[in-house]
Amino acid sequence: MHENVIFFWSGTGNCLDMAKNIAKAMGGADLISLRKKPEVTDVRSAKRVGFVFPCHGGGAPKDFLEHAKLLQVSPESYVFGVSQSASYPGIGLSDLNRIIPLNYWKAVTHQCTCIWLFPHQLMVPLMTPKMAQKRSEKLSKKIAADVLAGKVSKREKPSRVFLNAGENAAWPMIVKLKAKGFKVSDKCVGCGTCVKVCPRGNIQLKGGKAVIGTDCIQCLGCLQYCPAEAISLGKVTDKREHYYNKNVTIHELTSEKLEVR
Ligand SMILES: Cc1cc2nc3c(=O)[nH]c(=O)nc-3n(C[C@H](O)[C@H](O)[C@H](O)COP(=O)(O)O)c2cc1C
């Protein structure tokens, strides 16, 4: 195992892209996916252990936290967390810190992938994908430099905003209701991209057409990656430009482990 290990969760590539860039700027790392139950859980030999994950509904994706609970991290390791969001980081870093204490953490923004709510450019600050990507790459270098220098965050623990905690508690119910609005149109050619990118195994091909089940955590990977734009959620997503991070391949997104050297 590499002395640097970064665990990632990513629905549409922004977080995996950042994890890759941090790893590169650190001189290399093993990247391990927490989208599914990880095969590698014992990382006690790693010198530095990082986590890069998005904010979903005011907090980290539930699967990410459940899978983080399975990990064995040495108290001697330097541990860092990066939470990505469109505007506010929510309680994800605070929740992670309760499972694995963090030495250093950072909240960063990128394009908004929740396009049933906002167009993807509606992030803070307002930016096009090209600008946001450039900024993300610059921030990745800064985070890597901080990590290599062993920087420790000034606050004792990441903040926990009461409003975000409430939003995140209601999130599973919102997702369940919202998921009823998924539709697959006749444009579906049965290519299976959605089946591949769904972290929950919630999509099947039946009669050459995608059928979305009820076990959705709403990363929106299926909708955003669909090459035929055949998947919609509610009334607005058909009208909005789709978005996923072009620097990440579907193979990388769905890999259990990547080596960045
Ligand atoms: C279903 C869903 C919910 C989201 N909720 C929030 C949120 O509560 N606050 C926020 O600022 N961004 C939110 N976002 C935006 C993502 O955190 C952000 O776009 C992130 O870069 C996505 O990372 P990924 O491409 O690695 O999945 C949400 C995105 C999705 C898909």
The ligand as a Gaussian input file, in Angstrom:
#p B3LYP/6-31G(d) Opt

LIG

0 1
 C      -28.749000      15.077000      -5.000000
 C      -27.747000      16.150000      -4.743000
 C      -27.824000      16.935000      -3.605000
 C      -26.931000      17.975000      -3.397000
 N      -27.040000      18.728000      -2.253000
 C      -26.236000      19.783000      -2.074000
 C      -26.378000      20.596000      -0.904000
 O      -27.162000      20.317000      -0.011000
 N      -25.595000      21.689000      -0.819000
 C      -24.686000      22.034000      -1.785000
 O      -24.059000      23.081000      -1.655000
 N      -24.488000      21.238000      -2.865000
 C      -25.238000      20.131000      -3.028000
 N      -25.061000      19.321000      -4.140000
 C      -23.968000      19.621000      -5.106000
 C      -22.777000      18.651000      -5.006000
 O      -22.315000      18.539000      -3.680000
 C      -21.626000      19.124000      -5.896000
 O      -22.096000      19.411000      -7.177000
 C      -20.474000      18.130000      -5.974000
 O      -19.396000      18.737000      -6.671000
 C      -20.834000      16.828000      -6.683000
 O      -19.752000      15.929000      -6.642000
 P      -19.632000      14.624000      -7.558000
 O      -19.632000      15.101000      -9.002000
 O      -18.321000      14.022000      -7.187000
 O      -20.779000      13.727000      -7.266000
 C      -25.919000      18.249000      -4.358000
 C      -25.818000      17.419000      -5.495000
 C      -26.706000      16.382000      -5.696000
 C      -26.578000      15.500000      -6.914000

